[in-house]
Amino acid sequence: MYENLKSIGVNHPESIERYSLRQEAVADILKIYYYKEKGDFFAKSVKFKFPRQHKTVLINGGKGEYKEISEISPELRYLVEELDQLAKKDHGEQNTKEKILNELRHLEKVVTNKIAEIERDLDKL
């Protein structure tokens, strides 16, 4: 079970807490978050980058006009299906408002830490 996750090195799918998926330029970024271990300040996460699949499709009912589109890669689609199965099995539906607030708080911490890092680098100059 979960062969696609195991193919990218996820040997213990049961330890996955959640995942996020975003598009960045010509790639999709999958980030898998694991449950926080006892004594850790932050939960462990792993990031994977998948190139988007590009296709040229005929538009306007066959009048000879083509448009290039990009879509999620088949490999990533299968991974997301397995991650969704895990999420439903472990957590059920999560409150959307709570999820957005948690992501916002996490982003705030990341930005604060990055600003502090840049300020330290400036002090060294």
N, C-alpha and C positions, 0 to 999 in steps of 0.2 A: 504494500500500500504506500502511496505517496512517492512513486518512482521518480516523478519529475523533480520533486524537492530533493530527493537523495542524489539525483544526477548533478545538482549544483552544489552539493556538499552539505546539505542539511540532513544530518544523520539522526537527529532526535526531533522530529516534527512536533511531538507532544509538548516540547518546551517553548513553542512559539506562542507569544501572547497576542500579537497583532502584526499588521503590515501596513505599509503605505505605498502608493504608486503615483508617480508624477511623470510628466513629460518635460524633457529638457532638450531643447534644440532638436536634433535628429535621433534622440534616444529616449527610451523609457527607463526610469530609475525605480527599482523595486527595493524597498528597505524593509527588512524583517527584524522585528523586535522580539527578544526573548524575555521570559520572566526574570525578574531581578533575583539574583542569588542572595542568600542571607549574608549581610555584612557589606554588600556593595552599595555605593551611593547612586549609581546609575545602572539601568538595565543595559545589557549587551545588545548591540544591533549589528547587522551585516547589510551592506549595500551591494546591489547587483545592477549592472548597466546592460540594457538590451537595445541594439539598433532597431529603429523602426523599419518596417517593410514598406517599400515604395512601389506604387502601381500607377499605371497610366490607364485611365478609364475614358470611354466614349461618353460624351454628354450631348444634350440637345437632340435626343431621339435619333442619333445616327447621322447628323448633318456634317460629320467630319471634324468636329471639334473634340479635342482631348484635354483632359485635365489630370495633372499628377497629384496623387493623394498618398498619404502615409497612414499606416495603421499598425496596431500592436502586433508583435511577432507571434507566430503560432506557439513557440516554446513558452513565451511569457503568458499567453492565454491559458495554457494548461497549468502553469504554476499558480496563477490566480484562482483557477477553479479549485485546485487542491487547498490553497490557503483559505478560500471561502468555506470549504467543507470543514476545515479545522476550526474556523471562527464560529460557525454555526454549532458545531458539536460542543465546543467549550464554553461559549459565551452567549449564544443566542443573539438577539437584537440589542444593540447598545443605543442609548439615548443620543440622538444626533447633536443636540445642544451640548451635552456633556463632552462628547467626542471633540467637537470644535473648540470648546474651551480648553480642553487638555492639550490639543495641538497648539493652540495659541500660547499657552503657558510654556510649553516646551520651546517654541520658537523664540519667545522672549528670553529664556535662559541662554539659548544658543547665541542670540544676537548680543546679549550682555557680555557673555564670555569672549566673543570675538572682538568686541569693542575694547575690552580690557586688554586683550592680547595685543591689539594694534597700538594702544596707548603705551604699553610696556616697550614695544619695539620703537616707538617714537622717542621715548625717554632715553633709550640707548644711543640714539643719534646725537 
